[in-house]
Amino acid sequence: MIVQVISLVSACIVLFAFFRQQQGAWQATDVAYLACNFVGTAVLTVVAWIGAQWGFVLVEAVWAGVSFRGLLRALRRGPA
């Protein structure tokens, strides 16, 4: 039960970032967007691993990695 709640909250974080980006409130290179994507997908990777859902592990882990790399770049770049 708790794993499902964590999974749903994490998915909502990713979807919230996507919604904000689609609204034009966030850019794909913004720290907030990248942080939400990283946190949400990193947690979903763990949840997928626990459930032995290997296809989802692959998708979420790659998504988390790409988001983390972008987040590091954005943090190095500093405020606009």
N, C-alpha and C positions, 0 to 999 in steps of 0.2 A: 504493500500500500504506500509506504513512504517513498519508495523508489518511483512509483507512478506520479506522486505529487512533485517530487524533484524534477522528473522528466517534463511534466507539464509546465512548471515554472520556467525551466530552462528554455523550452520551446517558445514560451511567451516572450522571453527576453530577446531571442533571435527575431521573432516576428515583429516585436515592437521596433527594433532597430530598422528592419526592412520597411515598416510602415512609415517611420520618420524620414527615412531616406527617400521613399517614393513621394512623400509630401513636399520634399525639397527643404525640409528643416535641417537635415543632416546630409553631408556629403559622404561618399564612400571612403574618403580619406580622413574623416574626422575621428578624433580619439574616442568620443562617445560611441559612435557607430561601431568602430573596430573592437572596442572593449566589450560591448554587448555581444557582438558576434563571437568573440573569443571565449568569454565566460560561458555563454549559452552552449556553444558547440563543444567546448571542453567537457562540460558536465554531461552532455548528451553522449559523448564518446565513452565516458566511464559507464553510463547506464547501458549503452549498447554492448559494451564489453561484458558486463555482469550478465546480461541476457544472452550472450553468445550470438549476437546479431551481427555477423562479420561484415556484411554489406554496409550496414549503418555505421559500424566502427570505421570502415574505410572512408565513407563520405564525411562523417563528422570530424574525424581526426585530420583529414586534409583541410577541411574548412577551418578548423581551429588553428592549424599550422599557418595557413595563409593569412588568417586574421591576426595571429600573433606577430607575424613578420611585418604586416602593415602597421600594427599598433606600435611596434618598436620604431619603425620609420617615422611615424607621426609624432611620437614622443621625442625623438632626436631633433625633429624639425622645429618643435616648439610651437607656441601660439602664433597664429597668422597675423 
